[in-house]
Amino acid sequence: MPKPKKVKLKLKTHRGAAKRFKITASGKVMRRHSFARHILTSKASKRKRRLGQAAEVDKANRGEVLRMLPYGL
């Protein structure tokens, strides 16, 4: 009787992480800023402008995010 072939299982992408993080072509993990959704009247225009731009995920959390995105979505 032949040996059964070993199959490597596919990993599931964490769908919550896939919606929140993007990986750039150079491999950086990008995220959105918090505090940019409501009560914007009390925030300065400069602050609101900066909150609208994407930011890079901190080095300390980068591995954790990449584990949730095994295929680099």
CORWO-V802872 format. One record per residue. RES is the residue in one small letter. D_FIRST is the distance of its C-alpha to the first C-alpha in Angstrom with 1 decimal. Layout:
res = (RES	RES)
d_first = (D_FIRST	D_FIRST)
This chain:
res = (m	p	k	p	k	k	v	k	l	k	l	k	t	h	r	g	a	a	k	r	f	k	i	t	a	s	g	k	v	m	r	r	h	s	f	a	r	h	i	l	t	s	k	a	s	k	r	k	r	r	l	g	q	a	a	e	v	d	k	a	n	r	g	e	v	l	r	m	l	p	y	g	l)
d_first = (0.0	3.9	6.6	9.1	12.2	15.2	18.2	21.7	23.8	27.1	30.2	32.9	36.4	39.2	41.2	44.4	44.2	43.4	46.7	48.7	47.6	47.3	46.0	48.2	47.2	48.3	46.1	48.8	48.1	51.0	52.3	55.3	58.3	59.1	62.6	63.0	62.8	66.0	69.4	69.8	73.6	74.0	71.9	73.5	72.7	71.4	69.0	67.7	67.2	65.2	63.1	62.1	60.5	56.9	56.3	53.7	51.5	52.6	50.6	50.0	48.2	46.5	43.1	43.0	43.6	41.1	38.3	39.1	38.9	35.6	36.0	39.7	41.3)
